[in-house]
Amino acid sequence: MIPAKFDYTRPGSVEEAIGLLSENGDDAKLLAGGHSLLPLMKLRLASPALLVDVGRLQELRYVRDEGEDVAIGALTRHRDLEIDPLLDDHARLLAHVAGHVGDPQVRHRGTIGGSVAHGDPASDLPAALLALDATYVVQGPSGRRSIPAGDFHRGFLETALSSDEMLVEIRIPKRPDARWSFQKFNRRAQDWAIVGVAAVRDGSTAVALVNMGSTPLRASATEEALASGASAVDAAQRADEGSEPASDLNASNEFRRHLARVLVRRALEEVGA
């Protein structure tokens, strides 16, 4: 398929990019790695009149120590996350998940901000960030604001970003002693998850689900059961409560619910919950 006609520009700064978004509104779309937007354009599911290519803005490509948090620039590529020593010490779950995104070509080009802002519930990284209690920093014409990961995703391919805002940074609380697990069921190694689970245990246990609804979800019923003293096996049986998994060519609603319970049990056993 061939995308509809569009204009293309490459701003030299975040401020210039935001200015272009403000001027063009819903007709403009940000382009980072391109692995999410371009396929939609080829299928004519997205037809922006202007592509604003921010992929070369080096000011948004970093992983750095910010005291109690690790700060990650939105244009940091998956491969950079996979091998970063700071993440290895304080947020190993994220480094692990980044190392399993797509194939090496995707990981060397795709960005964490693009994965998050795209808003696909089948994406692994947003669920991992949800389990890690991440905060998203977005910037618009009026400055910056912070959005907790649990409030960022609003629906399928829908986020809290306004049309004149861009995601610029992700902050993760340091948890050097946390135990973690990532479980994923897919048909082939590079496929989207049919169901995935990210779990982090550091005193309490956080469990997030991939592809169990229109957004990344916390398995709240499981977390509550664990906090009340339930065993990992019993808590995992409540993993699908509150979820709305779709039925499609890959799996039925019922099969996804079964997978969620199985994978959550495995994750909880791995983190010692």
Sequence and secondary structure as in RCSB ss.txt:
>XXXX:A:sequence
MIPAKFDYTRPGSVEEAIGLLSENGDDAKLLAGGHSLLPLMKLRLASPALLVDVGRLQELRYVRDEGEDVAIGAL
TRHRDLEIDPLLDDHARLLAHVAGHVGDPQVRHRGTIGGSVAHGDPASDLPAALLALDATYVVQGPSGRRSIPAG
DFHRGFLETALSSDEMLVEIRIPKRPDARWSFQKFNRRAQDWAIVGVAAVRDGSTAVALVNMGSTPLRASATEEA
LASGASAVDAAQRADEGSEPASDLNASNEFRRHLARVLVRRALEEVGA
>XXXX:A:secstr
      EEE  SSHHHHHHHHHHHGGGEEEESS TTHHHHHHTTS   SEEEE TT GGG  EEEETTEEEEETT
 BHHHHHH HHHHHH HHHHHHHTTSS HHHHHH BHHHHHHHT TT HHHHHHHHTT EEEEEETTEEEEEEHH
HHEEETTEES  TT EEEEEEEE  TT EEEEEEE SSTTS  SEEEEEEESSSEEEEEESSSSS EE HHHHHH
HHTT  HHHHHTTTTTT      SS  HHHHHHHHHHHHHHHHHHHT 
